[in-house]
């Protein structure tokens, strides 16, 4: 029997393999349609893989370089780079799916014409520059793992996005009443009274007792510390005086050589047994050292490059050498050589800081309360037809009248017309924002400002010159329709994400 099996062992193995295959599939319960933990999520009941996500992330970077609106339109609302890349991936796939369903397919000529207008390919005169296009496609695209096909791919998406928004926005219109209301609010001359509240007027009456200081100290003891100080030495890799005169590609090449040297230096300085001074001598790099300095008051030699001080405070005893830090004309490598750590402040040491902090906090509270009470008193007086100045006099306040102004400068209607006089009033932008939608006889709420706060009362609104309405209406309707179309598009996109059964893998969310 054994002899027979040996003689026919190859045929037996084939038969066994054939019989085993059905059992493998029968007992294996793996769902190959299920998302892997590494997938970004799923759309239209199919997984969006990490490979697909990484490609779309690179496409987002490319679209930003090209100046396409895709990079903003498909990532609006994202609060981090991770969210931006994920939103771009999902939204772009949805856009392409929906454009195909709507029969939107840009032609070859449309794609080529759009590519020719892209920012990186425009010369000094603003027209298409073939040399710039060739340089971009031969250097930038390969470094991202792309070719000219991805330019056309993104251009097609850009055109599809514009067409989808046009289709969705066909029903968006502006009522004549809205245009007139906007024109009157924006260009009508306003006469207002402003009641100001200055922190300095309230600060002199505040008293901070020793008991207040002690309570504040106990509550905020953990935050009341001296400033940490650092002392560093640094090696410099700078352009020569002749190299500083270079421009364009020649300057970039010179800086790249310095960057390579600085990176090699940083690597050598972190090797076991290496000393910073010896490595600097080996690389022939000028070496200098600072006195102790704080982050708020850095060493004078760092005045022209504030990030050097920031890097100095990122160094630790375990990692005392920085990477190459770029400056205006070269690179620096920093080495931590000492310093004074922050320590808790004693009560007497912290007292000036505490007094300043408490005064600032209490003054803001007092001003806010006084402003809110005044706004209430003014509203009650206006409702009772009491003159504003009389109502303010009763509570010891006065109103300031500033020259009439409009929210927006009225367009110059005639060539020989004198420009409008500029109103020079403190906090004018905040005043304009507070009264934009107020009618004569109405008061704003209390508005905090850098110096305290204010309450504004609209006393009169003069109608704008009718001759400027046509121009203002055109501008308003263009901006209004654009904004409304954007809102409609995002409502549509949110609906399409739900229809696509978008799911994000928990591990990736």
C-alpha positions, 0 to 999 in steps of 0.5 A: 500500500505504501509503495502504491502511495509513493508511486502516485503521491503527486496525484494524491496531493493534487486531489487533496488540494482540490478537496480542501479548497471548498472547506477553506471557503466554507469555514472561513467567515471573513467578510472581505467587504468589511472595512480594514482598520487601516481604511479611512472609511467608506463611500457608496458601500466601498472602502476608501483605503489609506492608499487612496487617502494618501493620493488625495492628500497629495492632490490637495497639496498640488491643488493649493500650489496651483491656486485652485478653489478646490482646496478651499471649497472642499475643506471649508470648516476643517479645523486641522490638517487631518480633517482637511485631508480627510474632507478633501478625499471624501468630498472630491470623490463625492463631487466626481460621482455626482458630476458623472451622474449629472452628465458633467464632463469638461472637454479637453479644450476646456481643461487645457485652457484652464491649465494655461491660466493657473498661477504657477504657469503665468509669466511677468505679463500674466500670460502663460509661460511655457518655460514655467510650465515645463519646469513645474512638470519636470521638477515639482510634479515628479517630486510629488509622485505625479505627472501632467495627468494629475494637472488635467485631473484637478483641472477637470474637478475644478471645472466640474465644481464650478458647473455644479455650483452654477446648476445649484445657484440658478434659483438664487436671486436677490429681491429688490427690497433687499438691495434697497435696504442694503444700500440705505444701511451701507451708504446712508449718512449716520449721526450718532452719539457715543457714550464712552467708558474708559478703564483708566477712569475707573481704575483710580477708584479701585482698592486692592487689599492685602487680604485680596492679594493673599487669596489671589496668591493661594489660588494662582500659586502654580502659575506665579513663577519667575521667567525661565532663562536660557544660555546657548551657543550657536554655529552660523552658516551664512551667505557671504557678502557677494552671495547676499546680492544673489536673487532667484534660483542662484540665491536658492541654490546658495542657501541650499548648500548652506542648509546641507552643511548646517544639517550635516553639522547638526547630525555630527553634533548629536553623535555620541562623544561629540562636542559642539565646539570641536564639531564647529571647528571641524566645519569651520563654522563661526561660534558665539554664545549668549548671556542668560535671556528669557523668552520675553526678552531674548538675547540682542543677537536674536532680535532679527530672528525671534524664532531662534529664541523660541528654538532655544527654549525647546532644547532639553538636557536630553536633546541639547542640539537643535536642527538647522534653523533658517534666518534671513541670510543663512542657517543656525544650529543652537546648543543649550549650555545652561540656564536658570529654571523657573521657580515659584514666586514668594508672596512679596515677589508676586505682589506687583503682578497680582495687583496688576492682574487684579486691577485689570480684571476688576476694571473690566468687570466694572466697566462691563457692568456700568456699560450694560446698565447705561445701555438699559437706561438709554433704551428706557429713556428713548422709549419714554421720549426722554432726551438723551442728554437729559437721561445721561446727565441724571447718571453723570454721563455725557455723549460725544457726537462724531462727524456724520459717516456712512458704513461704506464709502459712497462710490464717487458718482461724478469725476469732479466730485470731491472725495468724502471727508474722512471721519477720524474717531476712536474705535470707528470700525466698532461703532460702525459694526454696532449701528449697522442695523439700528434705526434712528432712536435705537441704542446698541448694547455695550461694546467692549473695546481695547480701552474700555467700551462704548454704547452708541445711539443712532440719532439720525440716518440721512438717505444716500444719494440715489445716483449711486444705487445702480453701481452699489446694487450690482456690487451687492448682488454679485457678492450676495449671490456668490455667498448664497450659492456657497451656502446652497452648495454646502447644503447640497454637499452635506446631503450628498454625503448622507446619500453616499452613506459616508462612514469614517473608520473609528480609528481614523476619525 
